[in-house]
Amino acid sequence: MRVDGAEGRRLADMMDSITAGDPGPIVTETNGARAVYFYLPAGSTANKAWAPGVTRFNSGSGRVSYVPVPALSGETWPLFWYCPPANSERFVHPAILRNAAAALFGHPMSFGEGASC
């Protein structure tokens, strides 16, 4: 999932705060749209309403998307890990991210709506 610009950075900061510094893997881009990428489990964004400004990738059957992944170490400009992955099975929690995005962007979604992923 991607959120561009300052909004993406605010969402990453909010996720960092909510999760006490363990939001899951998040990547920032320092040029272009200054995108922030949140790495979620495959298929976890499908069939859910998301706040405006959120771009979902591979959220449906037969869809293919390019998602940039920087190296874990060394220079990979313009991509940087905001929060590197702790292990190969750790992702950003979809329900926490969805509710944080709704709160940050003022989306009129009930926080209990679709909480199971």
NORJOWO-V44170 format. One record per helix or strand of 3 or more residues. SS is the DSSP state (hx for helix, st for strand). FROM is the first residue (numbers start at 1). TO is the last residue. If there is no record, write none. Layout:
ss=SS from=FROM to=TO
ss=SS from=FROM to=TO
//
This chain:
ss=hx from=5 to=18
ss=st from=26 to=29
ss=st from=36 to=38
ss=st from=79 to=83
ss=hx from=94 to=105
//
